[in-house]
Amino acid sequence: MNQVSGELSVARFGAEVLVALARGRADAALSFGVGTTQATLEFKAGRPERGHVGVSRAALGRDAIVAHLRQFACASSGAYRIDPMTLDAQTSLGIDTLGEALAAVLAGASGAQLEVMWQARGAVVVAPATSFAAIVRAAQKRGAPALPMPAAPARLDQLSHGLDLAAQRLLAGLLFLGGLIGAAPDAERAPAAVAQPTEDHAPAVQAGVAVHRTSVAATDLAVDIETTFARLADQSHYQVLGVAKTANAEEVRRSYFQLAKRWHSDSFAGVDLGPRQAQVEAIFRRVGEAFVVLSNTNQRRDYDVLLERTALGLPTDGNSVLEAEMLFKKAQGLVRRGQAPAALPLLEQAVALNKGEPEFLAYLGFALHAVNGQPALVEARRLLQEAIKARAKLDVAYEFLGRIARIEGDPEEATRQLRKAVQLNPKNVEAERELRLIGMRSDKQAAGGGLLGFLKRS
């Protein structure tokens, strides 16, 4: 097989890509985005056998491979790539690609995704394949409801109408796994007036006016399509749907259905759009993707974070963020073991890759002072204050301010900062230890002063 690159959409779910790999018994590597992480699953004879994530190629265990497989199966947005390869491994994991794809759709396809899909594929006429009953039985073993076999070919929007979410998921699973086979409807669509004005026997001047009006309408339509399409690249999901960031679920839903109706292919039935046909399809897909994200609480929260990071100029590339996290974890352990010189270059790299992470800044500030001492005091404190400004309840930043104050000979300031750290996180054992150390030194000094006074008085 050749390398394949594509974009997932409601017209091509991840599950459908997996079904093609499984049925083709492919030896291939499937790469795709999972949240902010790039994952790759390596297939042998259509079954995943190895997996890794990020630029570090951290290996995935069996459970993690299944989790990524299921997440991809339920995806209806994002890019993917399939590279042919020869896997030098025996099939041993025993992961059933088709079974996991079905399980993922039955458990994870969202109502918003399916609504968009029925809008996009509703006019497709389907009929049950010979595998219909077998797939339904397999789905019922996983807790899916019963679904009667269609007695005759029917449109997908008719089959999905009135079904609850569980039944819609099963219907989608049947479609993805080949339990339903379909084709475009046979009926010819009625010509649209804007492109095919009806002829009459009016005087020539009247016919000329009608043609002129049609030409103006067609021109306006072309401008509308091209203008809307050109704006897509720079628009957020909120802007695509024309809603505020504070819009509630009903406002998002209402705007989506208005736009979906406007940009659905049925709205242009009989119109020869020419090269603008692809633009209309892209607009419709983008409207659907925006609705899927903004109608899901978790996806919307993650998307808002992405917008915020973009606005602040912070990295959003998943591989960079993952690499920064791995560097930080290693440096964090070194700092806690008292090996700040080894940790410092790792922290500098982590901050360069993900400069907006407050905890990275806090550790970098402390490591700078630990390595360079008093000359780095101003910069160390600046980094720690920047971390606190970004995350007011970051206990380690106060811990490090306290430890630096103790080293610099200011026990009162050290105590104040360390107590703040413990208040924010009672489990911060390092801050507790530092407080005990300051207390012990204070007691010793008080005892020494008392004895000296006693001797002088003697």
Residue pairs with C-beta under 8 A, 6 or more apart in sequence:
1 24
1 26
1 28
1 82
1 84
2 84
3 81
3 82
3 83
3 84
4 81
4 82
5 79
5 80
5 81
5 82
6 12
6 17
6 79
6 80
6 81
7 77
7 78
7 79
7 80
8 14
8 17
8 75
8 76
8 77
8 78
8 79
8 80
9 76
9 77
9 285
9 288
9 289
10 76
10 113
10 116
10 117
10 119
10 120
10 121
10 285
10 288
10 292
11 120
11 121
11 285
13 73
13 74
13 75
13 76
13 105
13 109
13 117
13 172
13 176
14 32
14 72
14 73
14 74
14 75
14 76
14 80
15 73
15 74
15 101
15 102
15 104
15 105
15 173
15 176
15 177
16 176
17 30
17 72
17 80
17 82
18 69
18 72
18 73
18 97
18 98
18 100
18 101
19 97
19 98
19 101
19 176
19 177
19 178
20 26
21 28
21 30
21 43
21 46
21 82
21 97
22 46
22 47
22 97
22 98
22 101
23 46
23 98
24 46
25 45
25 46
26 43
26 45
26 46
26 82
26 84
27 43
27 44
27 45
27 84
27 85
27 86
27 87
28 42
28 43
28 82
28 83
28 84
28 85
29 40
29 41
29 42
29 43
29 82
29 83
29 85
30 40
30 41
30 42
30 43
30 72
30 80
30 81
30 82
31 38
31 39
31 40
31 80
31 81
31 82
31 83
32 38
32 39
32 72
32 75
32 78
32 79
32 80
32 81
33 39
33 78
33 79
33 318
34 53
34 68
34 71
34 72
35 302
35 318
36 316
36 317
36 318
36 321
36 322
37 53
37 54
37 318
37 319
37 322
38 53
38 54
38 55
38 318
38 319
38 322
39 51
39 52
39 53
39 60
39 68
39 72
40 51
40 52
40 53
41 48
41 50
41 51
41 65
41 68
41 69
41 72
42 48
42 49
42 50
42 51
42 85
42 87
43 49
43 87
43 97
44 87
44 89
44 91
45 91
46 97
47 91
47 93
47 94
47 95
47 96
47 97
48 65
48 69
48 93
48 95
48 97
49 87
49 89
49 91
49 92
49 93
49 95
50 59
50 60
50 65
50 87
50 89
51 59
51 60
51 64
51 65
51 68
52 58
52 59
52 60
53 60
53 68
53 322
54 318
54 319
54 322
54 323
54 326
55 319
55 322
55 323
56 322
56 323
56 326
58 326
60 68
62 93
62 95
65 93
65 95
66 95
66 100
69 95
69 97
69 100
69 101
69 104
70 100
70 101
70 103
70 104
70 107
70 108
71 104
71 108
72 80
73 100
73 101
73 104
73 105
73 108
74 104
74 105
74 108
74 109
74 110
74 113
76 113
76 116
76 117
76 288
76 289
76 292
77 289
77 292
77 293
98 177
99 138
101 176
101 177
102 135
102 138
102 139
102 142
102 173
102 176
102 177
103 142
105 169
105 172
105 173
105 176
106 139
106 142
106 143
106 144
106 166
106 169
106 170
106 173
107 142
107 169
109 168
109 169
109 172
110 292
110 295
110 296
111 165
111 168
111 295
112 291
112 292
112 295
112 296
113 292
114 160
114 165
114 168
114 169
114 172
115 291
116 256
116 260
116 288
116 291
116 292
117 172
118 156
118 157
118 160
118 168
119 260
119 264
119 288
120 264
120 284
120 285
120 288
121 156
121 175
122 155
122 156
122 157
122 160
123 155
123 156
123 157
123 184
123 185
123 265
123 266
124 155
124 156
124 182
124 183
124 184
124 185
125 153
125 154
125 155
125 156
125 182
125 183
125 184
125 185
125 186
126 150
126 153
126 154
126 155
126 156
126 159
126 175
126 180
126 181
126 182
127 150
127 152
127 153
127 154
127 180
127 181
127 182
128 149
128 150
128 179
128 180
128 181
129 178
129 179
129 180
129 181
131 177
131 178
131 179
132 149
132 174
132 179
132 180
133 149
134 179
135 173
135 174
135 177
135 179
136 144
136 146
136 147
136 149
136 170
136 174
136 179
139 170
139 173
140 146
144 166
144 169
144 170
144 173
145 164
145 166
145 167
145 170
147 167
147 170
147 171
147 174
150 159
155 185
156 171
156 175
156 182
159 171
160 168
160 171
163 171
171 180
173 179
174 180
175 182
189 266
189 269
189 270
190 269
190 270
191 269
191 270
192 268
192 269
192 270
192 271
193 214
194 214
194 217
194 218
194 221
194 271
195 214
195 218
195 270
195 271
195 272
196 270
197 210
197 211
197 214
199 207
200 206
200 207
202 210
221 271
222 276
225 273
225 276
225 279
225 280
225 283
226 276
226 279
228 283
229 276
229 279
229 282
229 283
231 239
232 240
232 282
232 283
232 286
236 307
237 289
237 290
237 293
237 294
237 303
238 244
238 245
238 247
238 290
238 294
240 286
240 287
240 290
241 247
241 252
241 255
241 256
241 259
241 287
241 290
241 291
241 294
242 255
242 259
243 251
243 252
243 255
243 294
245 304
247 255
247 294
249 295
252 291
252 294
252 295
253 291
253 295
256 287
256 288
256 290
256 291
256 295
259 287
260 284
260 287
260 288
260 291
261 267
263 280
263 283
263 284
263 287
264 284
265 280
265 281
265 284
268 277
268 280
273 280
292 299
293 299
293 300
293 303
294 300
294 303
306 316
309 315
309 316
309 356
310 316
312 356
314 354
314 355
314 356
315 321
315 324
315 353
315 354
315 355
315 356
320 353
320 354
321 353
321 354
323 353
324 349
324 350
324 351
324 353
324 354
324 357
324 360
325 350
325 354
327 346
327 347
327 349
327 350
327 353
328 346
328 347
328 350
328 357
328 359
328 360
328 363
330 343
330 346
331 343
331 344
331 346
331 347
331 350
331 363
331 367
332 343
332 363
334 340
334 342
334 343
334 346
335 343
335 363
335 366
335 367
335 370
336 430
340 366
340 367
340 370
340 371
341 371
343 363
343 367
344 364
344 367
344 368
344 371
347 360
347 363
347 364
347 367
348 364
350 357
350 360
350 364
351 357
351 360
351 361
351 364
354 360
356 390
358 386
358 387
358 388
358 390
358 391
358 394
358 397
359 387
359 391
359 394
359 396
361 383
361 384
361 386
361 387
361 390
362 383
362 384
362 387
362 394
362 396
362 397
362 400
363 396
363 400
364 383
365 379
365 380
365 381
365 382
365 383
365 384
365 387
365 397
365 400
366 380
366 384
366 400
366 403
366 404
368 376
368 379
368 380
368 383
369 376
369 377
369 380
369 404
369 407
374 408
377 404
377 408
380 404
381 401
381 404
384 397
384 400
384 401
384 404
387 394
387 397
388 394
388 397
388 398
391 397
393 424
394 424
395 420
395 421
395 422
395 424
395 425
395 428
395 431
396 421
396 428
398 417
398 418
398 420
398 421
398 424
398 431
399 417
399 418
399 421
399 428
399 430
399 431
399 434
401 417
402 413
402 414
402 415
402 416
402 417
402 418
402 420
402 421
402 431
402 434
403 414
403 418
403 430
403 434
405 411
405 413
405 414
405 417
406 414
406 434
406 437
406 438
411 438
411 441
411 442
414 434
414 438
415 435
415 438
418 431
418 434
418 435
418 438
419 435
421 428
421 431
422 428
422 431
422 432
422 435
425 431
